[in-house]
Amino acid sequence: MCCEVLQKLLSPLPPDVILTQFHDELLTGLQHDELPVRKLCLSQVTDMFNPLHAGKFVIC
């Protein structure tokens, strides 16, 4: 349930904001023991590479 709430909160944020403000948390979440946490983080990272978001962020 917590992951569902977080997903709804993060969804409207632009990819560059998620990447810069939650970089460490995303990396930690991708290695988390709980599958729902990994799925949430992976979905956020995947959304950043969605063609709809193309050109909205820069990865350095």
C-alpha positions in Angstrom: 0.0 0.0 0.0 2.8 2.4 0.8 4.4 1.8 -2.6 1.0 2.6 -4.3 0.8 5.9 -2.4 4.4 6.8 -3.3 3.8 5.9 -7.0 0.8 8.3 -7.1 2.8 11.1 -5.5 5.9 10.6 -7.8 3.9 10.2 -11.0 3.2 13.8 -11.7 6.8 14.9 -11.1 9.0 15.5 -14.2 11.7 12.9 -14.7 14.6 15.3 -14.0 13.1 16.1 -10.6 12.8 12.5 -9.7 16.3 11.7 -10.9 18.0 14.6 -9.1 16.0 14.7 -5.9 15.5 10.9 -5.4 18.7 9.5 -7.1 20.0 7.7 -4.0 16.6 6.5 -2.9 15.9 5.0 -6.4 19.2 3.1 -6.3 18.5 1.8 -2.8 14.9 0.9 -3.8 16.1 -1.0 -6.9 18.1 -3.3 -4.5 15.4 -3.5 -1.9 14.3 -7.0 -0.5 10.6 -6.3 -1.1 9.4 -6.8 -4.7 6.8 -3.9 -4.6 9.6 -1.5 -3.7 11.8 -2.7 -6.6 8.8 -2.5 -9.0 8.0 1.0 -7.9 11.6 2.2 -8.4 11.9 0.4 -11.7 8.7 1.9 -13.0 9.9 5.4 -12.1 13.2 4.8 -13.9 11.4 3.3 -16.9 9.1 6.3 -17.1 12.1 8.6 -17.4 13.0 6.9 -20.7 9.4 7.0 -22.0 9.4 8.9 -25.4 6.7 11.2 -24.0 9.4 12.5 -21.6 12.2 12.8 -24.2 14.1 16.0 -24.0 12.8 16.9 -20.6 15.9 15.9 -18.6 19.6 15.5 -19.0 21.6 12.6 -17.5 25.2 13.7 -16.6 
